């Protein structure tokens, strides 16, 4: 039975939007209807590359297009709040790149707008939806490693220093914590029930542009439930994730881009899971969002609003420990 085709407008033309549309084209009953960019020339090049029907340089004009069902925001974090709220008020579903907002206060406003408008809104934490992470979540749900006690996860890479780039620009919400640290924090949140940690001990290392080039934290989710996370923009690392329980462990190699998962049940067996991986993985997130839209849901059960807010509050607390604020924050 054919499903409703969801027409998307993509906002931005950077690397993350290229990754998303690659996945979107592999998802069933999805159509990239429009591209939005401040530069008409850039948008037209993008549209020709991917066979997109419409080009907009005016965001609000796109929101008036009745053929658009959903908006994907792949622009810097500092623009997320304003663009999300405008889309939701125009009754367009929104999939907003992670982190969904610079801080929890902004995210709260976005969520309240979605709730009032009765429109779907989700933080685009694409790793939640790829098969190896879904399998790890299943193993946890079935208690195959017993009670989860510890998470270790890093996302550290070395990016070329460019003070004007999104990663290193303070005015664009740059820094390791928001861009990279959100992934291991989200993984820990998934393992430990989606709640904010009870205690946080953190370290930040500020670089020459004023953003945090490295961030690490120890998160406590209650007795014997801890997570150790690290993120970096200028130091590469082996970015595996480990989830340890009383009866076993789960390993997600290169977890942000994981194509496999390994389960070890102590004294019994080991199991290697490596399913067929379709496209680049963003297709799974897109499919999940579209299913929610078709079913009339306003939020995802896998990446719910309350959990996105708890993750934002966790990152706020880490930054507050080091008195690190972005321009315009109170």
N, C-alpha and C positions, 0 to 999 in steps of 0.2 A: 504494500500500500504506500503510495507516494505521500511524502510529508509536505507541509507548507515550505516553500523556498523562502529563506530569510535573506533579504537584501541588506548588505552592509555598506556603511560609509566608513572609510579608514581615514583617520586624522593623523597626519605626519607622513614623512617619506624616509625616515631613518632606518637603521639596521633592524630594529625590533619590528617595525611595520613590514619590512621585507620578509622577516621570519614568519610573522603572523599570516600574511597573505599566502605564503607558500603552504602553510598548514591549512588555511581556509579553503584553498583550491582542492585539497584532498578530502575535505569533509563533504558528506552527502547533503544535497539540497541547500547549499550555501552559494551565495552570489555576491561578489565584490562589485557593488553598483556604482560607488562614487569614491573619489579620492579628494581630500581637502588639504591644501597647503597654501601658505602665504605667497609662494612663488608659483605663478601660473606655468612657467617654463618647466620647473621641476615636477609639478603635478602632471603635466602633459607627457613628459618622458616616462614617469612612473605608470601612467595610464596605458601608454602604448606597450610598455614592457609586459604588463599583466592583463591586458585586454579589458580594462575598466571602462564602463560606459560614460561616466560623467566626471567632470573636473570642476571643483569649486575652489575659489580663493576666499570666499565669504562663508564662514562657518554657519552663521545664522540663516543664510540663504539655503544651505544644505538642510538645515533642520526643518525648513518649510517644505521640503520635498516629501510628498506623501508616499512615494515608493520606497523610502528608506525605513527599515524596521529596527535596525540596531547600529550603534556607533562603537567603533573600536578606537580608543585613545592611546596612541603610541608617541606621545609628546612628553617633554620634561615634567617632572613631578609638580613643579610650581604652578603649572597650568591646569592640573587635573581637577581641582575643585570647581573652578569657574566653568570649564568646558563640560564637566559632568552635570552640574546643576542646570545649565542651560539646556542640555540634551534631555534630561529627565523631565523638565518642565514642558518641553516640546513633545513629550510622550514617546521618546525614543529610548529603547533599551540601551544600556551602556555596559561595555566590557572595558575596564580601565586598567592599564598596565600597572604592575606593582612597582613601588608601593603606591597604593591607591591615592594617598595624600602625603603631604610633608609631615603632618602631625595628626594626632587623634582628634583634635578639635575640628580641623577641616573635614576629616572623614565622618565625624558625627553629623555635620551639616549635610553632607552628601547622602548619608544613609537616611536621615530624616526627610530629605527631599524625595528620595525614592519611595519611602513609605507613604508619604502624603500623596504622591502622584500615582501610586500603585503600579510602578514600572520596574522592570527587572534591572538590577545593578549588581555587578560582581567585580571584585578585584581579580585581575588576570594573573593568578598564580598558576601558570601552566603546568608546573611540575606536579601538582596535585592529581592531574588527570592522566598522566602517562601510565602505561600498563605496569611497569615494575613498581611504581609507588602505589598504585591501586592494589597490587598483589601484596605488598608489604602491609598495607592497611588491613587487608583481609586476614593475613597471618596474625596481626595484632588482635583483631576482633575475635578470632577463634582461640586466642590464648596460647598459640603454639610455642612462644618463648616465655610463657608465664607472664607475670606482671612486669611491664616495662620499667626499668630502673634508671637507665642512662642513655643519653643520645650524644654522639660526637659527630659534628658536621662542620666542614669548612667550605667556603667559596672564595678562593683567593686567586687573583690573576695579575698580570703585569701589563698595564695599558700605557701606551705612549703618552708622555706628559704634554698636554695641550690645555693651557689655562682657560681657553674659551669653550672647551668641549663640555658636554653634559656631565661627564664624570667628575671633572675637576673645578667646575664653575659653581661657586657658592650661591650665586643668584639663580641657578637652575636646580638647586637642591642636590648638588653633587656630593660625593662622599661614598666611602665603602659601606657604611652601615645601611643606608637607605637603598643603595643600588644592588649590593651583593649580600649583605648581612640579613636582609629580609628573607632570603631562601632558607638558610639553616634555622633561623628563628621560626619560620613557618613550619619547617619539618618537626622541630621540637614541640611546637604547639599542636600539630596533628597527632603526635604520639601521646601527648599528655592531656588530651581532652579539650583543647581549644581555649583554655583559660590563661590569664596573665600570670607570669611567675610570681611566687610569693616573695622571692628575694632575688636581687640582681647585683652581681659584682662585675664591674666592667673596666676596660682600658680603651682609650682612644689615642691615636697618634695623628696629630694634625700636620698637613703638608704645607708647602709654600703658598698655595692658593687659599688656605684657610679651611679647606674641607678635611675630613678624616680620611686619610689614606689607608689606615688600618684600624680595625675595631675587633675586639674580642670580649667575650662575656661568659660568665658562669651563671646559669639560670637555675633556680630552685623552684620546683613545682610541688613541694611538700616533702615529707620524710622519704629519703632514699629515692628521690625522683629528680634527677639533675640533667642539665644539658650544657655541654661545652661547645661554644661556637666561635668561629673566627671568619673575618672577611678582610680582603685587601685589594687595593687597586694597583699596587706597585710591587707586589711580591707574589709570585706564582707558587702553587702548592698542589699536593695530591688531594683532590677535592672529593674524597670518598665520605660516605656517611655510614655510621654504625649505630644500631639500636640494640641495646643489651637488656635482656630480661633474666629472671631467676633461672629459667629453664633453657635458655638458648639465646641466639643473636641473629640479627638481620644485617646484611651488608648490601649497600647500594653503591656500586662503583661509579665514580665521577657523577655524583648524585643529581646535580642540576641537569645533566644531559644523560641520565641513566637509561641504558638499554637492557639492563638485566638486574636481577636481585638474587641474593643467596641466603638461604635459611639453614641455620645449624641448630638442631635440637640436641643438647648435650647428652652424650652417651647413647644416642639412638640413630640419628641419620643427618645427612646434609642433602640439600636440594638446590639445584641451580635452575633458575627461571629466566628464560630468554626468549620471549615471544617474538612474533613478527612485529616489527616496528614500522608503522605506516608514516610516510612522509617525514617531517622533522619534529613531530610531536605536538605542535601547536594545534593540529587538527582535533585532538582529543578534547582540549579545552573549548575550542569553538563548538564542537558537537554538543558538549554538555551545556554550554550557554544557550544554544539554539533549542535544545530540548526543553529547558526551563521556560524559554520565551513561548514556545508552542503550547506548553501546558499552563500558561498564565501565571507562572510563579514570579515572585519579585526577588527572590534570592535563591542561591544554591545551597543544598544541604552539605556539599563537599567543601565549599568555601563560603560559609555563611557570614553575614554582616558582623555578628558579635565576635567572631574569631578574627576577622580582619581588624576590627577595632582593638582587640586585645593585643594583636601583634604591633599595631601602631603605638599603643600605650607602652609596650615593652621598649620600643625604639626611642620613644620620648623619654622614658626613665633613664636609659643608657646615656642619651645626650645630656640630660639634666645633671647627671653625676659629674659631667665635665663642663657644665655651663656653656654648652655648644648650641647656638641658635642660628637659624637662617635669617637673612634680612627680612624684616616685616613680622617676625614672630614676636610675641609678647615676652 
